[in-house]
């Protein structure tokens, strides 16, 4: 009689432990996104045995660039592979500059994503000079620099002062966002080739969004816009980039089994074992 009671007690303990293990594992997995999303229906109209949740491993895009994911992911995939050394160098150089840019952009209500422009314009180099005569971190031409409050003289060129030139850049970008209906890619294109070229592309194409008129822009500008997108995606997923795990093909959703279904199947299996 004592042997039978002991065996029954042992069976009960194993059963409770099995349920506890399965429940804890499922709770831990679901806890990634706090709560599961709406149930998916089976093809026969019944409720499926799983939930759909946001994929925690999916590459993140900045909020103002999320709608451009599909058009840009192929380019970004190739760019981060081809320019890996350059990207790492730019983020090392930019680590002291980008916090300053973010602080200034916040003050002028400009999206932070534009903080990567000095990497593309000047490689974060104060004394950079373009063939056309643009100077400094943000590559301002003399006339535009003076229009936005920068002093230029033989002894002092504020285009080489990061804080002051970033204030000028914030004012210019804020104005261009109004002109181009808050389309960040058109603003970036205008920054590279000038508003005149972008306006001409809009007239030729009859379009007002970047993807519909990009073929009317210079090839250099199109590449510039794509690099802007790529650097922002890397900035948001820098750990993944360093670990070579930046997988832009990760799906938006993943499926996980319902806890009651998992508990029943796994608990039975463990009990039988």
Phi, psi and omega per residue, in radians:
X1 nan -0.764 3.132
X2 -1.116 -0.659 3.138
X3 -1.139 -0.706 3.136
X4 -1.126 -0.775 3.119
X5 -1.080 -0.729 -3.138
X6 -1.097 -0.749 -3.140
X7 -1.127 -0.703 3.121
X8 -1.125 -0.734 3.126
X9 -1.090 -0.735 3.138
X10 -1.102 -0.725 3.117
X11 -1.068 -0.736 3.131
X12 -1.098 -0.745 3.141
X13 -1.081 -0.797 3.136
X14 -1.057 -0.741 -3.135
X15 -1.069 -0.790 -3.139
X16 -1.147 -0.706 3.112
X17 -1.108 -0.730 -3.135
X18 -1.049 -0.809 3.137
X19 -1.108 -0.719 -3.130
X20 -1.084 -0.732 -3.131
X21 -1.131 -0.822 -3.105
X22 -1.127 -0.774 -3.128
X23 -1.097 -0.778 -3.134
X24 -1.080 -0.755 -3.139
X25 -1.106 -0.789 -3.131
X26 -1.133 -0.767 3.135
X27 -1.058 -0.714 -3.106
X28 -1.127 -0.716 -3.132
X29 -1.196 -0.776 -3.140
X30 -1.162 -0.537 -3.090
X31 -1.107 -0.205 3.109
X32 -0.992 -0.721 -3.095
X33 -2.012 0.362 3.114
X34 1.242 -1.184 -3.110
X35 -2.295 2.618 3.125
X36 -1.334 2.757 3.138
X37 -1.497 -2.932 -3.078
X38 -1.170 2.484 3.086
X39 -1.028 2.554 3.009
X40 -1.649 2.508 -3.125
X41 -1.613 2.528 3.031
X42 -1.277 2.891 -3.133
X43 -1.125 -0.411 -3.136
X44 -1.529 0.097 3.072
X45 1.649 -0.172 3.133
X46 -1.460 2.950 3.134
X47 -1.311 2.373 3.124
X48 -1.293 2.870 -3.121
X49 -1.643 0.453 3.134
X50 -2.568 2.859 3.034
X51 -1.893 2.750 2.954
X52 -1.881 2.304 3.077
X53 -2.286 2.837 3.042
X54 -1.079 2.412 -3.116
X55 -1.343 1.977 -3.105
X56 -1.196 -0.281 -3.126
X57 -1.613 -0.049 -3.111
X58 -1.194 2.447 3.101
X59 -1.102 2.279 -3.113
X60 -1.531 2.519 3.024
X61 -1.978 2.557 3.023
X62 -1.033 2.660 -3.035
X63 -0.966 -0.749 -3.061
X64 -1.346 -0.090 -3.096
X65 -2.048 0.033 -3.049
X66 -1.079 -0.608 -3.106
X67 -1.213 -0.158 -3.118
X68 -1.784 0.228 -3.066
X69 -1.029 -0.932 -3.015
X70 -1.122 -0.698 -3.115
X71 -1.242 -0.417 -2.999
X72 -1.865 -0.298 -2.953
X73 -1.134 -0.590 3.122
X74 -1.118 -0.773 3.114
X75 -1.118 -0.799 -3.100
X76 -1.061 -0.713 3.137
X77 -0.998 -0.772 3.141
X78 -1.282 -0.681 -3.074
X79 -1.121 -0.802 -3.093
X80 -1.188 -0.440 3.084
X81 -1.366 -0.759 -3.068
X82 -1.309 -0.641 -3.010
X83 -1.961 0.541 -3.060
X84 -0.992 -0.825 -3.110
X85 -1.112 -0.744 3.130
X86 -1.103 -0.763 -3.129
X87 -1.069 -0.788 3.127
X88 -1.086 -0.705 3.109
X89 -1.088 -0.762 -3.112
X90 -1.129 -0.660 -3.139
X91 -1.297 -0.484 3.023
X92 -1.202 -0.783 3.126
X93 -1.167 -0.624 -3.043
X94 -1.436 -0.126 -3.028
X95 -1.096 -0.471 3.097
X96 -1.603 -0.306 -3.080
X97 -1.666 -0.696 -3.038
X98 -1.121 -0.620 3.047
X99 -1.062 -0.618 3.089
X100 -1.162 -0.783 3.124
X101 -1.055 -0.747 -3.135
X102 -1.090 -0.717 3.139
X103 -1.105 -0.738 3.138
X104 -1.226 -0.738 3.137
X105 -1.112 -0.673 3.088
X106 -1.057 -0.694 -3.123
X107 -1.153 -0.619 -3.101
X108 -1.723 0.174 3.099
X109 1.004 0.832 3.103
X110 -1.987 2.346 3.137
X111 -0.984 2.427 -3.099
X112 -1.135 -0.347 -3.082
X113 -1.011 -0.418 -3.128
X114 -1.286 -0.057 3.135
X115 -1.103 -0.341 -3.103
X116 -1.457 -0.130 -3.071
X117 -1.038 -0.663 3.104
X118 -1.105 -0.458 3.051
X119 -1.110 -0.723 -3.105
X120 -1.390 -0.579 -3.082
X121 -1.425 -0.737 -2.970
X122 -2.417 0.063 -3.013
X123 0.988 0.593 -3.104
X124 0.972 0.775 -3.116
X125 -2.050 2.140 -3.080
X126 -1.118 -0.656 -3.017
X127 -1.665 0.261 3.123
X128 -1.118 2.378 3.118
X129 -2.318 2.235 -3.141
X130 -1.510 2.830 3.081
X131 -1.000 -0.483 -3.132
X132 -1.460 -0.167 3.115
X133 1.814 0.130 3.048
X134 -1.270 2.506 -2.996
X135 -2.312 2.597 2.933
X136 1.613 -3.068 -3.086
X137 -0.975 -0.767 -3.043
X138 -1.749 0.053 3.058
X139 0.958 1.023 3.077
X140 -1.483 2.382 2.917
X141 -1.313 2.672 -3.038
X142 -0.955 -0.820 -3.071
X143 -1.095 -0.802 -3.133
X144 -1.177 -0.651 3.121
X145 -1.050 -0.800 3.132
X146 -1.163 -0.651 3.121
X147 -1.044 -0.564 -3.114
X148 -1.803 0.407 2.901
X149 1.605 0.195 3.142
X150 -1.636 2.393 3.124
X151 -1.566 2.363 3.111
X152 -2.288 2.070 3.091
X153 -2.566 3.038 -3.122
X154 -1.046 -0.618 -3.081
X155 -1.697 -0.184 -3.062
X156 -2.648 2.003 3.089
X157 -2.082 1.817 -3.046
X158 -1.254 -0.101 3.012
X159 -1.141 -0.355 3.138
X160 -1.619 -0.027 3.082
X161 -1.665 2.005 -2.998
X162 -1.096 -0.805 -3.081
X163 -1.115 -0.835 -3.099
X164 -1.182 -0.717 -3.135
X165 -1.230 -0.488 3.090
X166 -1.233 -0.615 3.040
X167 -1.072 -0.777 3.106
X168 -1.090 -0.729 3.127
X169 -1.111 -0.703 3.131
X170 -1.084 -0.726 3.126
X171 -1.147 -0.745 3.138
X172 -1.129 -0.811 -3.120
X173 -1.123 -0.727 3.124
X174 -1.039 -0.726 3.115
X175 -1.158 -0.757 -3.125
X176 -1.147 -0.583 3.073
X177 -1.075 -0.637 3.069
X178 -1.185 -0.727 -3.116
X179 -1.109 -0.726 -3.026
X180 -1.826 0.512 2.992
X181 0.926 0.731 3.078
X182 1.072 0.478 3.045
X183 -1.541 1.827 -3.035
X184 -1.114 -0.546 -3.100
X185 -1.258 -0.627 3.054
X186 -1.174 -0.633 3.100
X187 -1.135 -0.750 3.117
X188 -1.118 -0.722 3.094
X189 -1.072 -0.756 3.122
X190 -1.121 -0.607 3.116
X191 -1.129 -0.614 -3.087
X192 -1.421 -0.855 -3.024
X193 -1.913 -0.079 3.136
X194 1.727 2.524 3.130
X195 -1.019 -0.563 -3.127
X196 -1.049 -0.755 3.140
X197 -1.177 -0.667 3.115
X198 -1.168 -0.741 3.131
X199 -1.115 -0.647 3.091
X200 -1.129 -0.735 3.109
X201 -1.097 -0.615 3.101
X202 -1.165 -0.701 -3.139
X203 -1.200 -0.723 -3.117
X204 -1.165 -0.680 -3.061
X205 -1.539 -0.421 -3.029
X206 1.270 0.201 -3.094
X207 -1.917 2.833 3.139
X208 -2.217 0.200 3.072
X209 -2.126 2.670 -2.985
X210 -1.023 -0.838 -3.007
X211 -1.158 -0.433 -3.127
X212 -1.478 -0.336 -3.088
X213 -2.066 0.000 -3.000
X214 -1.050 -0.504 -3.119
X215 -1.155 -0.272 3.113
X216 -1.625 0.022 3.106
X217 -1.708 2.743 3.097
X218 -1.063 2.599 3.134
X219 -1.008 -0.666 3.128
X220 -1.055 -0.694 -3.141
X221 -1.198 -0.721 3.109
X222 -1.059 -0.731 3.105
X223 -1.157 -0.666 3.132
X224 -1.057 -0.783 3.138
X225 -1.104 -0.728 -3.131
X226 -1.187 -0.629 3.088
X227 -1.175 -0.619 3.054
X228 -1.027 -0.817 3.090
X229 -1.056 -0.809 -3.073
X230 -1.090 -0.792 -3.111
X231 -1.134 -0.600 3.106
X232 -1.210 -0.674 3.103
X233 -1.166 -0.719 3.088
X234 -1.083 -0.735 -3.117
X235 -1.042 -0.654 -3.130
X236 -1.380 -0.280 -3.069
X237 -2.304 0.721 -2.960
X238 -1.127 -0.640 3.106
X239 -1.095 -0.757 3.086
X240 -1.077 -0.717 3.129
X241 -1.050 -0.823 -3.131
X242 -1.107 -0.562 -3.114
X243 -1.561 0.110 -3.111
X244 0.999 0.613 -3.121
X245 -2.121 0.496 -3.135
X246 -1.457 1.489 -3.053
X247 -1.721 1.803 -3.098
X248 -1.378 -0.006 3.103
X249 -1.682 0.017 3.087
X250 -1.016 2.314 -3.119
X251 -1.227 2.795 -3.135
X252 -1.224 -0.573 -3.085
X253 -2.170 2.693 2.979
X254 -2.293 2.760 -3.108
X255 -1.905 2.409 3.040
X256 -2.287 2.559 -3.100
X257 -1.204 2.591 3.039
X258 -1.133 2.577 -3.075
X259 -1.125 -0.682 -3.094
X260 -1.165 -0.624 3.116
X261 -1.207 -0.776 -3.127
X262 -1.106 -0.773 -3.107
X263 -1.050 -0.802 -3.102
X264 -1.090 -0.824 -3.093
X265 -1.221 -0.864 -3.075
X266 -1.192 -0.670 -3.123
X267 -1.119 -0.724 3.141
X268 -1.110 -0.758 3.137
X269 -1.056 -0.769 -3.100
X270 -1.190 -0.624 3.121
X271 -1.162 -0.682 3.132
X272 -1.172 -0.625 3.112
X273 -1.167 nan nan
